[in-house]
Amino acid sequence: MHPPFLLITGIPRSGTTLAASLVDRLQNTICVNEPGRYYNWTGGCQDSKQFARLCMWDLERMRRRVIAGGTVLDRREHDGSVPTNYFDETGPRRDLRMLSVGRPGANEELLMAIKHNEPFTSVLSELCSINEVRIVALIRHPIPTILSWQARGIPLSTGQLSAGYRFWPEALAIRDAGKSVLEVQAKMYELYCTRYLENRDRIAIVKYEDLIADPGIFERFTGRALCGGPRIIKANLTRRNHLEENIARVKNAIAENLRNAFAFYPDLNTWRIATH
């Protein structure tokens, strides 16, 4: 029997939002996206173990509420579906709504899932020690990932970190080292890959590229069928525009700062870019 909880984490801009959307469409399953209270809790918890316990308490609370016929609040599209991308093509966040979401007919087999990138990866070792949870980490080729960081309204675009990194001292040290924004980005990408490699025997690691090619990954992983209509997903391709002059800089930063990441992506030139 599968554990009742699923945590989705991963490198920012690696397809975690898309993964959450696919998981939310599985039978007897609900997936919540990046509740803001988790960022607030990092400031109130004394250490990573307390934060991990609080996360699990929240998961259990939401699961019991849904099973009892209640709802949970989540950021959704206006039609109630989980978004596949938080940002529009120009960079800003899209207009999403906080909606009450339930699962009529949910039973004790309900799979309660939640997606959060930096908070869950920051305390990954603590979360991996909890028997009732399965964890999936999404990764993506470093070049389009870093280019996406640079083009979106997230803290990493300027070399800053969100509050979700409080319990990840190695990440805070990278931010505070006084390096260039691009070097911070390259080192952060490497840090994510290193953490996932260290825990690879306790988590499932899914490449964004594999998810795009085979969106049924989560159906097999959870043993649950897809509800509703067919899967319709669109790869988030990096557009060419004025990126050519920056790609060489990104490659240089990657060559200088990445080591463990090459275990996942040994070829810097194998990635997709739109030509229009």
PESUL-V710689 format. One record per run of one state. SS is the DSSP state (~ for helix, > for strand, _ for the rest). FROM is the first residue (numbers start at 0). TO is the last residue. If there is no record, write none. Layout:
# PESUL-V710689
ss,from,to
SS,FROM,TO
SS,FROM,TO
This chain:
# PESUL-V710689
ss,from,to
_,0,3
>,4,9
_,10,14
~,15,23
_,24,24
>,25,25
_,26,27
>,28,32
_,33,35
~,36,43
_,44,46
~,47,66
_,67,70
>,71,75
_,76,85
>,86,86
_,87,91
>,92,92
_,93,95
>,96,100
_,101,109
>,110,114
_,115,116
~,117,121
_,122,122
~,123,127
_,128,131
>,132,138
_,139,140
~,141,150
_,151,153
~,154,157
_,158,161
~,162,164
_,165,167
~,168,175
_,176,179
~,180,197
_,198,202
>,203,206
~,207,212
_,213,215
~,216,221
_,222,224
>,225,225
_,226,236
>,237,238
_,239,242
~,243,256
_,257,258
~,259,262
_,263,271
>,272,273
_,274,275
